[in-house]
Every structure is written in structure tokens, then in C-alpha cells.
Amino acid sequence: MHILFLTDNFPPEVNAPASRTFEHCREWVRVGHRVTVITGAPNFPKGKVFTGYRNRLWQRETMEGIQVVRVWTYITANEGFAKRTLDYLSFMVTGFLAGLIQRRPDVIVGTSPQFFTNCAAWMLSVFRWRPFVFELRDLWPESIKTVGAMKDSALLRLLERLELFLYRRAAVVVAVTESFRHNLVSRGVDPNKIAVVLNGVDLSRFHPLARDLELAERFGLAGKFVLGYIGT
């Protein structure tokens, strides 16, 4: 199967979207699928293109069997709503155009949190007559409203309508938590098209070890249940 995957972030960038997408794509290649990723020049979070790359119209490379196509985008640091939106919109356009000339895929996947990537994926699914999968990693634009980055407005309501439009046009919505699924169902999205796939662990890199009793004693944690969180 040929999977065409659109993502705004990809290694060598280091953040949750880049790592998650890369690990999924690597595993799909490992089990025999062809994977093409469309993304931009690596620049997150400072808005400076990484050494060895240029923000060109077209750049292709292979990473662990994954065919990576990098396209031009409006590059900015990870700050300021207006500039970041221009970044997202530029990738929507160039990512869509690049997707039109790739080998015909069997499925087209777009990943969030910003859903302009999924706009491009949906448009490609229409033009190329292939199913569109919406990978939902964050409830956007609800999340930017919640953190106070954007107030309730006509623009926000327009974005929310676009969000629901994309959920309904997707053949499958892949949510990473049950709470995301409940949110979508409460807003009228067909529950039968929502698949919950929790974030996993790469067991080739991480595996359980015996409890470090000396370390626990040093920090006053001997005999206690310790729960840790690593992430953003």
C-alpha cells in the first residue's frame, strides 16, 4: 500500500508531531508499505532552516526508507498567531501541489493540530479519488482558545466550522485519546468513523527496568508509588 502523509513537522525537527509521524512511517515501511511524506524545510522552533537544508520549492530525500518531499513554506518562529497562520496556509498550498504529482497513493493522511494540513490532504483526496484520514492530535482551534491565544470571534467560529467539515469528509478520524472521541461525537461526528489510537512506546528504545532502590532512597521515595510524566 502507498501511504501519502502530509505533516508540518518532520525530523530532523524535534517535537511531538515530528517524532510521532516519523515513527509511524518508519514502522509502515518496515512491514512493507511505501510511504511518501510531504513536509517543509526543517526550521522549528526558531524559524531558521537547519544546516544542510534550504527553503526551496522542492527537495527530496530518503529517511529509513521513507520518501520525504520538502516544499517551500513561509517560515517564521513559533510565535505570533498571524505569522504562524501564514506558515500553515503556505504549506497547505505547496503541500497540495506537491501531492498532485506524487505516485498515486492508496490513502492520504493529514495530521493536526493545525488543520490546514488536513485541508490539503482532503483536497488531494478529492482530486486523486482516494480516502482521506484525519489524524487528530489536538483539538484545534479549541486549544488556542483555551490557552487564551485567540478570543471568541467570527474568525474562530469560521475555523470551527471548517474543523467539523474536515471531520465529516474524512473516511476515518484517528484520535489519540478517548476524550477527543467524546468531544467529536458530542458535536455530531459519526462515532463509527472515529478510531482511538493511543500514543505508544518504541520498545526497541524503551523497556522496563528493575526499580533503582538506591535512587529511590536518595530522593525519599523508598516504598512509594511514583508516577512520572515526560512530554510537553
N, C-alpha and C positions, 0 to 999 in steps of 0.2 A: 504494500500500500504506500502511496506517496502522500505525505502529510505536508501541507504548506502552512507554516506557522508565522504569524505576524506579532512582533513584540517590540516595544520601545526601548527595552534594555536587554543586553546580552553580554556575556564575557568578551573581553577582559574586564568589563564593569563588574563591580562587586556590590550587589544589593539583592534583596529578596527576589524580585522579578527575574533578574538575570540568572541567578543560581537555579531557581526552580525550573525555569524554561530549559536551560542547558541540560540539567539532569534528566528531565523528562525526555528531551530529544535524544540524548545520548543512549538512554535505555531503549527507545524505539528503534534506533539504528542497530543496537546490539541484537535485538530479536528479529532483525531482517527487514525493517521498513526503510523506505527512502524518506529523508526529512530535509526540507528546504526552509530555512529561517530567513525572513526579511526583517531587517533592523536598520538602525542608523550607525554612524561612526561613534565609537565609544567615547563618552565625554562626561558621564555622570560621576560625581555631583557638581563639579566646579564649572562645567560648561567649557572645558578645554579638551580638545581632541587628544587622545592618548598617543604616545610615541609609536611610530610605525603605521599610523593611520592618517587619512585625510578626509575631510568632509566633501567628498566628491559625489557626482551624480550616480556613480556606480562603482562598486568594489566587491570582488568575490573572493572568498577563501573557504577552506575546509577545516573544520574543527572536530576531531574524533569521528569522522565520517559524516558529520552534519554539513550540508551545503549552506553556507552563510552568504547572503546577499546584503550588502550595506548600501544604503541610499542617502542622498543629500537630505539634510533637515536644517531648520533654523535652530541653531544651537545657543542655549542660554544656561546659566547656572540654575540650580534647583531652588529658585526663589522668585517670587513675584507671579501672581496669577496670570496677568496678561501675557507676559513673555513665555511662560510655560505653555499657555494655551496656543500661542503661535507655533511653538515647538511641536505640540501634539498635532495641530492642523497640518503642518508641513509634512510630517511623517504620514499622516492619513493619505495625502495626495501622492507623494512619491512612492510610498509603500504599495498603494493600489496600482499605480502604473507599472511598478516592477513586477507585481503579481500577475499582470496580464500576459507577460512574456515568459513566464516560467513554464517548465514542462507541466502538462495538465495534471493537477492533483486529484486525489480521491476524496480528500476532505480539507477544509480550510478552517484554521483555528486562529482566533484573535484573543489576546489576553488583556485583562484590565490591570490596575484600577482605572486609569483614564480610558474612556471607551471610544475615543476617536480611532484608536487602533482597530476596534471592533467594527466601526463604521466601514473602514477599508476592507476588513475581512468579509463583512456582509455584502458589500458591493461586488467584491470578487466572486463571491458565491453566486450572485445573480448573473454576472457576465460569463462565468465559466460553468454554470449549471452544476454546481457541486454543493454538498451540505456544509453549513456554517455552524461551528461550535464556538460558543462564548464561554471562555474560561473566566470565572468571576472570583477575583482575589480580594476585592474590596468594593463596598457599596459606594460607588462614585456616581453622582456628585453628593450623595448624602454625607459622606465622610468629610468633605471640605466645608459643608455647612456646620457639621457637628463641632469641628475644631475652631470655628469662627473665621475661617479664611474667606467665606462668602456668606452674605446675608440673604435671607429670603427675598426673592425678586422675580420679575418676569423672566429674566435670563435663566435663573435657577430652575424655575418651573418648566421652561423650554427644554433644558438639559434633562430633566427628569422624564419628560415625555419621550425624548429621544432614547433614553435609557430603556424605558419599557418597550418601545418599538423594537429595539435590538433583541431584547429577551424573547419577544414574541416571534421574531423572524428566525431565531436560532433553531436549528434542529435539536440541539442539546445545549443546556446551560450546565457547566461544571462548576459547582460551588465548593469552597474549601471548608465550610462549616455548616452545621445544621441550622444555625441562627440565620445565615444568609438564605437558606432554603425557605425557612418560615417567613422571612421578610418578603421574598418574591411571591410566595403563594398568597400572602395577605394582600398583595397588590394586584392579584388577578392573573399571575403567570401560571400556566398549566403545570401542576406538580409532576405529571408523568414525563415531562421533558427535562427535569432537574436531576442531575446526578451529584451526590455529595462525595467528593474525593478529598480526604483529609491530607494535610501536609505530612509527608513521610520522612524517613531517615535513610540515608545511604549506608547500608550495613557493611559495605566494603570499607567505609571510613570510620564509622562509629559503631561500637558494640559495648555491651555492659561489662563492667569490671567488678571485681570484689571491692567491698567497701573499704576505703582507706581509713582505718581506725586511728592511725596516728594523726592524720589531718583533722578528723572529726574531733579528737581530743584537744587539739591545738586551738580550735575555734569554739570549744564548748558545745559541741554538737553530738557528743557521745550518747548513744541510745535514743536519739531524736530522729523523727522522720523529716527529711529535708527535701523540699521541692524547689527546683531551680528553673529559671526562665532565661533563655538566651535568644535574643532577637531584637526587633525594632518595635 
